[in-house]
């Protein structure tokens, strides 16, 4: 379709930003009135956050910043995590270097656009048993990063998550893998790619495919939680997830070593995809 003669790219951008922003504002302040600038504090905030047709770029930015940071919407985007501060963990626990691969389902507007369905994530981790925090080096990290990029670049490998559990236990070499996969062959293929990072051989004796007849419905239904009806968690969802980033954790170092970053997810990564 040809671009209209009177088309304005700036106005087009303004319209899209305004529509998307106001959709998020209305969801965030879903129980508030949006036309009461002298109402309750929440009503005033809801009124101030909504972008108007006559807003210029500066005003739109002000409303965006006020909504995200002062009203707290940006905080709601962070997934709640149960965790321990790194300093406290390392004070009590000493460990071999670890590599963690992080995966996420690509965004699909039809599936994830309304915000009610979360993207499926995944994580694969293992230890480097022949190295310690004293002996591991930058050169080692560079080699690991190159191998991860070669094996797990999104264009090369997709982890097909599913109902079946595949395990790979090789304690001597630092592997205790437990992956949910679509089938046995997908599980073996993914595990073999993990082993190639440290150039370790695959052994059928370490692999186990656990079959089950239990059903894992795509829509698990709802239940009551804290006086509200909420959606139950979906168990073992079926989804294609791709690498988003990979990091190495080293005892004695607070920040992880960023090995691989996809689409600029991490700063100062050794390899970028």
C-alpha positions as protocol buffer text, in pm:
chain_id: "A"
residue {
  index: 1
  type: UNK
  ca { x: 0 y: 0 z: 0 }
}
residue {
  index: 2
  type: UNK
  ca { x: 139 y: 339 z: -102 }
}
residue {
  index: 3
  type: UNK
  ca { x: 212 y: 602 z: 164 }
}
residue {
  index: 4
  type: UNK
  ca { x: -45 y: 888 z: 146 }
}
residue {
  index: 5
  type: UNK
  ca { x: 85 y: 1222 z: 17 }
}
residue {
  index: 6
  type: UNK
  ca { x: -8 y: 1403 z: 338 }
}
residue {
  index: 7
  type: UNK
  ca { x: 146 y: 1135 z: 563 }
}
residue {
  index: 8
  type: UNK
  ca { x: 350 y: 1267 z: 857 }
}
residue {
  index: 9
  type: UNK
  ca { x: 593 y: 1016 z: 1013 }
}
residue {
  index: 10
  type: UNK
  ca { x: 605 y: 1222 z: 1333 }
}
residue {
  index: 11
  type: UNK
  ca { x: 227 y: 1233 z: 1369 }
}
residue {
  index: 12
  type: UNK
  ca { x: 213 y: 860 z: 1292 }
}
residue {
  index: 13
  type: UNK
  ca { x: 465 y: 793 z: 1571 }
}
residue {
  index: 14
  type: UNK
  ca { x: 277 y: 1021 z: 1811 }
}
residue {
  index: 15
  type: UNK
  ca { x: -48 y: 835 z: 1742 }
}
residue {
  index: 16
  type: UNK
  ca { x: 104 y: 492 z: 1801 }
}
residue {
  index: 17
  type: UNK
  ca { x: 284 y: 598 z: 2120 }
}
residue {
  index: 18
  type: UNK
  ca { x: -29 y: 766 z: 2254 }
}
residue {
  index: 19
  type: UNK
  ca { x: -253 y: 466 z: 2185 }
}
residue {
  index: 20
  type: UNK
  ca { x: -13 y: 215 z: 2337 }
}
residue {
  index: 21
  type: UNK
  ca { x: 66 y: 434 z: 2637 }
}
residue {
  index: 22
  type: UNK
  ca { x: -297 y: 511 z: 2714 }
}
residue {
  index: 23
  type: UNK
  ca { x: -383 y: 142 z: 2689 }
}
residue {
  index: 24
  type: UNK
  ca { x: -125 y: 69 z: 2959 }
}
residue {
  index: 25
  type: UNK
  ca { x: -244 y: 362 z: 3171 }
}
residue {
  index: 26
  type: UNK
  ca { x: -606 y: 245 z: 3162 }
}
residue {
  index: 27
  type: UNK
  ca { x: -499 y: -107 z: 3259 }
}
residue {
  index: 28
  type: UNK
  ca { x: -279 y: 20 z: 3543 }
}
residue {
  index: 29
  type: UNK
  ca { x: -549 y: 254 z: 3681 }
}
residue {
  index: 30
  type: UNK
  ca { x: -838 y: 26 z: 3587 }
}
residue {
  index: 31
  type: UNK
  ca { x: -1053 y: 117 z: 3890 }
}
residue {
  index: 32
  type: UNK
  ca { x: -998 y: 494 z: 3869 }
}
residue {
  index: 33
  type: UNK
  ca { x: -1174 y: 781 z: 3695 }
}
residue {
  index: 34
  type: UNK
  ca { x: -965 y: 952 z: 3428 }
}
residue {
  index: 35
  type: UNK
  ca { x: -1139 y: 1291 z: 3416 }
}
residue {
  index: 36
  type: UNK
  ca { x: -1097 y: 1422 z: 3770 }
}
residue {
  index: 37
  type: UNK
  ca { x: -786 y: 1645 z: 3799 }
}
residue {
  index: 38
  type: UNK
  ca { x: -899 y: 1750 z: 4147 }
}
residue {
  index: 39
  type: UNK
  ca { x: -1006 y: 1404 z: 4270 }
}
residue {
  index: 40
  type: UNK
  ca { x: -820 y: 1156 z: 4490 }
}
residue {
  index: 41
  type: UNK
  ca { x: -441 y: 1127 z: 4451 }
}
residue {
  index: 42
  type: UNK
  ca { x: -485 y: 820 z: 4230 }
}
residue {
  index: 43
  type: UNK
  ca { x: -748 y: 994 z: 4017 }
}
residue {
  index: 44
  type: UNK
  ca { x: -517 y: 1293 z: 3976 }
}
residue {
  index: 45
  type: UNK
  ca { x: -235 y: 1062 z: 3871 }
}
residue {
  index: 46
  type: UNK
  ca { x: -456 y: 876 z: 3623 }
}
residue {
  index: 47
  type: UNK
  ca { x: -568 y: 1207 z: 3472 }
}
residue {
  index: 48
  type: UNK
  ca { x: -210 y: 1334 z: 3446 }
}
residue {
  index: 49
  type: UNK
  ca { x: -79 y: 1015 z: 3283 }
}
residue {
  index: 50
  type: UNK
  ca { x: -325 y: 1000 z: 2993 }
}
residue {
  index: 51
  type: UNK
  ca { x: -178 y: 1147 z: 2674 }
}
residue {
  index: 52
  type: UNK
  ca { x: -396 y: 1395 z: 2487 }
}
residue {
  index: 53
  type: UNK
  ca { x: -426 y: 1455 z: 2112 }
}
residue {
  index: 54
  type: UNK
  ca { x: -288 y: 1806 z: 2151 }
}
residue {
  index: 55
  type: UNK
  ca { x: 22 y: 1698 z: 2348 }
}
residue {
  index: 56
  type: UNK
  ca { x: 357 y: 1785 z: 2196 }
}
residue {
  index: 57
  type: UNK
  ca { x: 656 y: 1552 z: 2220 }
}
residue {
  index: 58
  type: UNK
  ca { x: 787 y: 1714 z: 2538 }
}
residue {
  index: 59
  type: UNK
  ca { x: 454 y: 1674 z: 2718 }
}
residue {
  index: 60
  type: UNK
  ca { x: 425 y: 1312 z: 2603 }
}
residue {
  index: 61
  type: UNK
  ca { x: 770 y: 1239 z: 2745 }
}
residue {
  index: 62
  type: UNK
  ca { x: 674 y: 1402 z: 3077 }
}
residue {
  index: 63
  type: UNK
  ca { x: 358 y: 1193 z: 3101 }
}
residue {
  index: 64
  type: UNK
  ca { x: 555 y: 878 z: 3012 }
}
residue {
  index: 65
  type: UNK
  ca { x: 821 y: 941 z: 3276 }
}
residue {
  index: 66
  type: UNK
  ca { x: 562 y: 1029 z: 3539 }
}
residue {
  index: 67
  type: UNK
  ca { x: 368 y: 710 z: 3465 }
}
residue {
  index: 68
  type: UNK
  ca { x: 666 y: 475 z: 3455 }
}
residue {
  index: 69
  type: UNK
  ca { x: 869 y: 602 z: 3750 }
}
residue {
  index: 70
  type: UNK
  ca { x: 660 y: 821 z: 3981 }
}
residue {
  index: 71
  type: UNK
  ca { x: 344 y: 611 z: 3952 }
}
residue {
  index: 72
  type: UNK
  ca { x: 542 y: 286 z: 3955 }
}
residue {
  index: 73
  type: UNK
  ca { x: 439 y: 119 z: 3629 }
}
residue {
  index: 74
  type: UNK
  ca { x: 801 y: 36 z: 3540 }
}
residue {
  index: 75
  type: UNK
  ca { x: 834 y: -157 z: 3866 }
}
residue {
  index: 76
  type: UNK
  ca { x: 531 y: -368 z: 3775 }
}
residue {
  index: 77
  type: UNK
  ca { x: 713 y: -488 z: 3462 }
}
residue {
  index: 78
  type: UNK
  ca { x: 983 y: -655 z: 3674 }
}
residue {
  index: 79
  type: UNK
  ca { x: 897 y: -1016 z: 3748 }
}
residue {
  index: 80
  type: UNK
  ca { x: 896 y: -1074 z: 4128 }
}
residue {
  index: 81
  type: UNK
  ca { x: 1184 y: -1299 z: 4228 }
}
residue {
  index: 82
  type: UNK
  ca { x: 1267 y: -1489 z: 4546 }
}
residue {
  index: 83
  type: UNK
  ca { x: 1639 y: -1443 z: 4587 }
}
residue {
  index: 84
  type: UNK
  ca { x: 1939 y: -1384 z: 4812 }
}
residue {
  index: 85
  type: UNK
  ca { x: 2180 y: -1089 z: 4776 }
}
residue {
  index: 86
  type: UNK
  ca { x: 2500 y: -1203 z: 4606 }
}
residue {
  index: 87
  type: UNK
  ca { x: 2722 y: -1092 z: 4894 }
}
residue {
  index: 88
  type: UNK
  ca { x: 2523 y: -1297 z: 5146 }
}
residue {
  index: 89
  type: UNK
  ca { x: 2526 y: -1607 z: 4926 }
}
residue {
  index: 90
  type: UNK
  ca { x: 2898 y: -1590 z: 4857 }
}
residue {
  index: 91
  type: UNK
  ca { x: 2976 y: -1527 z: 5223 }
}
residue {
  index: 92
  type: UNK
  ca { x: 2822 y: -1863 z: 5314 }
}
residue {
  index: 93
  type: UNK
  ca { x: 2874 y: -2068 z: 4997 }
}
residue {
  index: 94
  type: UNK
  ca { x: 3180 y: -2126 z: 4783 }
}
residue {
  index: 95
  type: UNK
  ca { x: 3124 y: -2269 z: 4435 }
}
residue {
  index: 96
  type: UNK
  ca { x: 3289 y: -2357 z: 4108 }
}
residue {
  index: 97
  type: UNK
  ca { x: 3233 y: -2122 z: 3812 }
}
residue {
  index: 98
  type: UNK
  ca { x: 2885 y: -2160 z: 3665 }
}
residue {
  index: 99
  type: UNK
  ca { x: 2741 y: -2086 z: 3322 }
}
residue {
  index: 100
  type: UNK
  ca { x: 2374 y: -1996 z: 3288 }
}
residue {
  index: 101
  type: UNK
  ca { x: 2187 y: -1982 z: 2958 }
}
residue {
  index: 102
  type: UNK
  ca { x: 1863 y: -1783 z: 2960 }
}
residue {
  index: 103
  type: UNK
  ca { x: 1582 y: -1838 z: 2710 }
}
residue {
  index: 104
  type: UNK
  ca { x: 1252 y: -1668 z: 2630 }
}
residue {
  index: 105
  type: UNK
  ca { x: 963 y: -1719 z: 2393 }
}
residue {
  index: 106
  type: UNK
  ca { x: 967 y: -1462 z: 2109 }
}
residue {
  index: 107
  type: UNK
  ca { x: 697 y: -1197 z: 2133 }
}
residue {
  index: 108
  type: UNK
  ca { x: 382 y: -1272 z: 1935 }
}
residue {
  index: 109
  type: UNK
  ca { x: 144 y: -976 z: 1922 }
}
residue {
  index: 110
  type: UNK
  ca { x: -167 y: -1192 z: 1879 }
}
residue {
  index: 111
  type: UNK
  ca { x: -71 y: -1412 z: 2175 }
}
residue {
  index: 112
  type: UNK
  ca { x: 101 y: -1166 z: 2409 }
}
residue {
  index: 113
  type: UNK
  ca { x: -23 y: -827 z: 2292 }
}
residue {
  index: 114
  type: UNK
  ca { x: -295 y: -778 z: 2554 }
}
residue {
  index: 115
  type: UNK
  ca { x: -62 y: -863 z: 2844 }
}
residue {
  index: 116
  type: UNK
  ca { x: -272 y: -1150 z: 2981 }
}
residue {
  index: 117
  type: UNK
  ca { x: -43 y: -1429 z: 2856 }
}
residue {
  index: 118
  type: UNK
  ca { x: 320 y: -1425 z: 2969 }
}
residue {
  index: 119
  type: UNK
  ca { x: 601 y: -1538 z: 2746 }
}
residue {
  index: 120
  type: UNK
  ca { x: 750 y: -1874 z: 2842 }
}
residue {
  index: 121
  type: UNK
  ca { x: 1106 y: -1864 z: 2976 }
}
residue {
  index: 122
  type: UNK
  ca { x: 1374 y: -2123 z: 3040 }
}
residue {
  index: 123
  type: UNK
  ca { x: 1715 y: -2156 z: 3201 }
}
residue {
  index: 124
  type: UNK
  ca { x: 1996 y: -2409 z: 3161 }
}
residue {
  index: 125
  type: UNK
  ca { x: 2288 y: -2405 z: 3403 }
}
residue {
  index: 126
  type: UNK
  ca { x: 2598 y: -2613 z: 3470 }
}
residue {
  index: 127
  type: UNK
  ca { x: 2929 y: -2592 z: 3655 }
}
residue {
  index: 128
  type: UNK
  ca { x: 3283 y: -2581 z: 3519 }
}
residue {
  index: 129
  type: UNK
  ca { x: 3437 y: -2845 z: 3744 }
}
residue {
  index: 130
  type: UNK
  ca { x: 3793 y: -2825 z: 3610 }
}
residue {
  index: 131
  type: UNK
  ca { x: 3821 y: -2453 z: 3694 }
}
residue {
  index: 132
  type: UNK
  ca { x: 3811 y: -2247 z: 4013 }
}
residue {
  index: 133
  type: UNK
  ca { x: 3770 y: -1876 z: 4071 }
}
residue {
  index: 134
  type: UNK
  ca { x: 4151 y: -1856 z: 4092 }
}
residue {
  index: 135
  type: UNK
  ca { x: 4231 y: -2048 z: 3774 }
}
residue {
  index: 136
  type: UNK
  ca { x: 3955 y: -1936 z: 3536 }
}
residue {
  index: 137
  type: UNK
  ca { x: 4058 y: -1656 z: 3300 }
}
residue {
  index: 138
  type: UNK
  ca { x: 3926 y: -1407 z: 3049 }
}
residue {
  index: 139
  type: UNK
  ca { x: 4054 y: -1633 z: 2771 }
}
residue {
  index: 140
  type: UNK
  ca { x: 3834 y: -1915 z: 2905 }
}
residue {
  index: 141
  type: UNK
  ca { x: 3532 y: -1685 z: 2908 }
}
residue {
  index: 142
  type: UNK
  ca { x: 3597 y: -1582 z: 2547 }
}
residue {
  index: 143
  type: UNK
  ca { x: 3608 y: -1946 z: 2439 }
}
residue {
  index: 144
  type: UNK
  ca { x: 3285 y: -2029 z: 2623 }
}
residue {
  index: 145
  type: UNK
  ca { x: 3113 y: -1727 z: 2470 }
}
residue {
  index: 146
  type: UNK
  ca { x: 3215 y: -1828 z: 2119 }
}
residue {
  index: 147
  type: UNK
  ca { x: 3089 y: -2182 z: 2169 }
}
residue {
  index: 148
  type: UNK
  ca { x: 2756 y: -2059 z: 2308 }
}
residue {
  index: 149
  type: UNK
  ca { x: 2714 y: -1825 z: 2013 }
}
residue {
  index: 150
  type: UNK
  ca { x: 2795 y: -2106 z: 1771 }
}
residue {
  index: 151
  type: UNK
  ca { x: 2549 y: -2351 z: 1927 }
}
residue {
  index: 152
  type: UNK
  ca { x: 2267 y: -2136 z: 2064 }
}
residue {
  index: 153
  type: UNK
  ca { x: 2232 y: -1838 z: 1832 }
}
residue {
  index: 154
  type: UNK
  ca { x: 1852 y: -1791 z: 1785 }
}
residue {
  index: 155
  type: UNK
  ca { x: 1889 y: -1857 z: 1414 }
}
residue {
  index: 156
  type: UNK
  ca { x: 2053 y: -2196 z: 1483 }
}
residue {
  index: 157
  type: UNK
  ca { x: 1879 y: -2351 z: 1784 }
}
residue {
  index: 158
  type: UNK
  ca { x: 1531 y: -2337 z: 1932 }
}
residue {
  index: 159
  type: UNK
  ca { x: 1462 y: -2512 z: 2260 }
}
residue {
  index: 160
  type: UNK
  ca { x: 1123 y: -2671 z: 2210 }
}
residue {
  index: 161
  type: UNK
  ca { x: 976 y: -2688 z: 2559 }
}
residue {
  index: 162
  type: UNK
  ca { x: 700 y: -2939 z: 2625 }
}
residue {
  index: 163
  type: UNK
  ca { x: 541 y: -3184 z: 2866 }
}
residue {
  index: 164
  type: UNK
  ca { x: 823 y: -3442 z: 2888 }
}
residue {
  index: 165
  type: UNK
  ca { x: 1116 y: -3427 z: 3128 }
}
residue {
  index: 166
  type: UNK
  ca { x: 1468 y: -3508 z: 3010 }
}
residue {
  index: 167
  type: UNK
  ca { x: 1753 y: -3535 z: 3258 }
}
residue {
  index: 168
  type: UNK
  ca { x: 2128 y: -3561 z: 3212 }
}
residue {
  index: 169
  type: UNK
  ca { x: 2338 y: -3640 z: 3520 }
}
residue {
  index: 170
  type: UNK
  ca { x: 2717 y: -3621 z: 3501 }
}
residue {
  index: 171
  type: UNK
  ca { x: 2831 y: -3483 z: 3837 }
}
residue {
  index: 172
  type: UNK
  ca { x: 3201 y: -3527 z: 3759 }
}
residue {
  index: 173
  type: UNK
  ca { x: 3172 y: -3283 z: 3468 }
}
residue {
  index: 174
  type: UNK
  ca { x: 2928 y: -3047 z: 3641 }
}
residue {
  index: 175
  type: UNK
  ca { x: 2600 y: -3144 z: 3472 }
}
residue {
  index: 176
  type: UNK
  ca { x: 2268 y: -3200 z: 3644 }
}
residue {
  index: 177
  type: UNK
  ca { x: 2035 y: -3099 z: 3362 }
}
residue {
  index: 178
  type: UNK
  ca { x: 1657 y: -3125 z: 3392 }
}
residue {
  index: 179
  type: UNK
  ca { x: 1479 y: -2998 z: 3084 }
}
residue {
  index: 180
  type: UNK
  ca { x: 1116 y: -3001 z: 2979 }
}
residue {
  index: 181
  type: UNK
  ca { x: 1109 y: -3088 z: 2610 }
}
residue {
  index: 182
  type: UNK
  ca { x: 861 y: -3162 z: 2335 }
}
residue {
  index: 183
  type: UNK
  ca { x: 998 y: -3513 z: 2279 }
}
residue {
  index: 184
  type: UNK
  ca { x: 1302 y: -3734 z: 2339 }
}
residue {
  index: 185
  type: UNK
  ca { x: 1494 y: -3636 z: 2026 }
}
residue {
  index: 186
  type: UNK
  ca { x: 1456 y: -3265 z: 2103 }
}
residue {
  index: 187
  type: UNK
  ca { x: 1584 y: -3328 z: 2455 }
}
residue {
  index: 188
  type: UNK
  ca { x: 1892 y: -3513 z: 2334 }
}
residue {
  index: 189
  type: UNK
  ca { x: 1966 y: -3248 z: 2071 }
}
residue {
  index: 190
  type: UNK
  ca { x: 1944 y: -2962 z: 2320 }
}
residue {
  index: 191
  type: UNK
  ca { x: 2160 y: -3144 z: 2576 }
}
residue {
  index: 192
  type: UNK
  ca { x: 2424 y: -3224 z: 2314 }
}
residue {
  index: 193
  type: UNK
  ca { x: 2445 y: -2854 z: 2229 }
}
residue {
  index: 194
  type: UNK
  ca { x: 2497 y: -2774 z: 2598 }
}
residue {
  index: 195
  type: UNK
  ca { x: 2779 y: -3030 z: 2624 }
}
residue {
  index: 196
  type: UNK
  ca { x: 2960 y: -2878 z: 2325 }
}
residue {
  index: 197
  type: UNK
  ca { x: 3015 y: -2554 z: 2516 }
}
residue {
  index: 198
  type: UNK
  ca { x: 3276 y: -2728 z: 2734 }
}
residue {
  index: 199
  type: UNK
  ca { x: 3360 y: -2986 z: 2467 }
}
residue {
  index: 200
  type: UNK
  ca { x: 3227 y: -3277 z: 2674 }
}
residue {
  index: 201
  type: UNK
  ca { x: 3113 y: -3606 z: 2515 }
}
residue {
  index: 202
  type: UNK
  ca { x: 2750 y: -3716 z: 2529 }
}
residue {
  index: 203
  type: UNK
  ca { x: 2669 y: -4050 z: 2696 }
}
residue {
  index: 204
  type: UNK
  ca { x: 2336 y: -4232 z: 2680 }
}
residue {
  index: 205
  type: UNK
  ca { x: 2414 y: -4372 z: 3026 }
}
residue {
  index: 206
  type: UNK
  ca { x: 2369 y: -4024 z: 3172 }
}
residue {
  index: 207
  type: UNK
  ca { x: 2045 y: -3947 z: 2988 }
}
residue {
  index: 208
  type: UNK
  ca { x: 1693 y: -4029 z: 3102 }
}
residue {
  index: 209
  type: UNK
  ca { x: 1364 y: -3957 z: 2927 }
}
residue {
  index: 210
  type: UNK
  ca { x: 1071 y: -3956 z: 3168 }
}
residue {
  index: 211
  type: UNK
  ca { x: 741 y: -4034 z: 3001 }
}
residue {
  index: 212
  type: UNK
  ca { x: 411 y: -3952 z: 3165 }
}
residue {
  index: 213
  type: UNK
  ca { x: 42 y: -3973 z: 3089 }
}
residue {
  index: 214
  type: UNK
  ca { x: -59 y: -3674 z: 3299 }
}
residue {
  index: 215
  type: UNK
  ca { x: -244 y: -3400 z: 3116 }
}
residue {
  index: 216
  type: UNK
  ca { x: -121 y: -3042 z: 3125 }
}
residue {
  index: 217
  type: UNK
  ca { x: -409 y: -2830 z: 2990 }
}
residue {
  index: 218
  type: UNK
  ca { x: -337 y: -2515 z: 2792 }
}
residue {
  index: 219
  type: UNK
  ca { x: -603 y: -2342 z: 3003 }
}
residue {
  index: 220
  type: UNK
  ca { x: -572 y: -2468 z: 3363 }
}
residue {
  index: 221
  type: UNK
  ca { x: -868 y: -2263 z: 3485 }
}
residue {
  index: 222
  type: UNK
  ca { x: -895 y: -2029 z: 3783 }
}
residue {
  index: 223
  type: UNK
  ca { x: -890 y: -2042 z: 4163 }
}
residue {
  index: 224
  type: UNK
  ca { x: -945 y: -1809 z: 4457 }
}
residue {
  index: 225
  type: UNK
  ca { x: -641 y: -1630 z: 4599 }
}
residue {
  index: 226
  type: UNK
  ca { x: -662 y: -1360 z: 4864 }
}
residue {
  index: 227
  type: UNK
  ca { x: -1026 y: -1293 z: 4793 }
}
residue {
  index: 228
  type: UNK
  ca { x: -988 y: -1272 z: 4416 }
}
residue {
  index: 229
  type: UNK
  ca { x: -1035 y: -1514 z: 4127 }
}
residue {
  index: 230
  type: UNK
  ca { x: -706 y: -1550 z: 3942 }
}
residue {
  index: 231
  type: UNK
  ca { x: -570 y: -1768 z: 3665 }
}
residue {
  index: 232
  type: UNK
  ca { x: -389 y: -2085 z: 3772 }
}
residue {
  index: 233
  type: UNK
  ca { x: -28 y: -2126 z: 3667 }
}
residue {
  index: 234
  type: UNK
  ca { x: 17 y: -2322 z: 3346 }
}
residue {
  index: 235
  type: UNK
  ca { x: 228 y: -2632 z: 3411 }
}
residue {
  index: 236
  type: UNK
  ca { x: 485 y: -2741 z: 3151 }
}
residue {
  index: 237
  type: UNK
  ca { x: 370 y: -2511 z: 2870 }
}
residue {
  index: 238
  type: UNK
  ca { x: 452 y: -2597 z: 2510 }
}
residue {
  index: 239
  type: UNK
  ca { x: 655 y: -2319 z: 2350 }
}
residue {
  index: 240
  type: UNK
  ca { x: 960 y: -2249 z: 2138 }
}
residue {
  index: 241
  type: UNK
  ca { x: 1212 y: -2049 z: 2340 }
}
residue {
  index: 242
  type: UNK
  ca { x: 1532 y: -1890 z: 2212 }
}
residue {
  index: 243
  type: UNK
  ca { x: 1851 y: -1771 z: 2378 }
}
residue {
  index: 244
  type: UNK
  ca { x: 1836 y: -1416 z: 2517 }
}
residue {
  index: 245
  type: UNK
  ca { x: 2166 y: -1404 z: 2703 }
}
residue {
  index: 246
  type: UNK
  ca { x: 2433 y: -1614 z: 2874 }
}
residue {
  index: 247
  type: UNK
  ca { x: 2638 y: -1531 z: 3183 }
}
residue {
  index: 248
  type: UNK
  ca { x: 2914 y: -1686 z: 3392 }
}
residue {
  index: 249
  type: UNK
  ca { x: 2908 y: -1665 z: 3772 }
}
residue {
  index: 250
  type: UNK
  ca { x: 3245 y: -1666 z: 3947 }
}
residue {
  index: 251
  type: UNK
  ca { x: 3287 y: -1697 z: 4324 }
}
residue {
  index: 252
  type: UNK
  ca { x: 3437 y: -1381 z: 4472 }
}
residue {
  index: 253
  type: UNK
  ca { x: 3307 y: -1159 z: 4192 }
}
residue {
  index: 254
  type: UNK
  ca { x: 2979 y: -978 z: 4261 }
}
residue {
  index: 255
  type: UNK
  ca { x: 2875 y: -910 z: 3903 }
}
residue {
  index: 256
  type: UNK
  ca { x: 2844 y: -1194 z: 3649 }
}
residue {
  index: 257
  type: UNK
  ca { x: 3060 y: -1214 z: 3339 }
}
residue {
  index: 258
  type: UNK
  ca { x: 2838 y: -1135 z: 3041 }
}
residue {
  index: 259
  type: UNK
  ca { x: 2925 y: -1399 z: 2783 }
}
residue {
  index: 260
  type: UNK
  ca { x: 2659 y: -1358 z: 2513 }
}
residue {
  index: 261
  type: UNK
  ca { x: 2393 y: -1094 z: 2454 }
}
residue {
  index: 262
  type: UNK
  ca { x: 2113 y: -1118 z: 2198 }
}
residue {
  index: 263
  type: UNK
  ca { x: 1966 y: -796 z: 2057 }
}
residue {
  index: 264
  type: UNK
  ca { x: 2156 y: -576 z: 2303 }
}
residue {
  index: 265
  type: UNK
  ca { x: 2008 y: -732 z: 2616 }
}
residue {
  index: 266
  type: UNK
  ca { x: 2336 y: -705 z: 2813 }
}
residue {
  index: 267
  type: UNK
  ca { x: 2610 y: -445 z: 2820 }
}
residue {
  index: 268
  type: UNK
  ca { x: 2976 y: -531 z: 2769 }
}
residue {
  index: 269
  type: UNK
  ca { x: 2908 y: -888 z: 2654 }
}
residue {
  index: 270
  type: UNK
  ca { x: 3197 y: -1079 z: 2503 }
}
residue {
  index: 271
  type: UNK
  ca { x: 2984 y: -1191 z: 2208 }
}
residue {
  index: 272
  type: UNK
  ca { x: 2680 y: -1015 z: 2062 }
}
residue {
  index: 273
  type: UNK
  ca { x: 2415 y: -1162 z: 1834 }
}
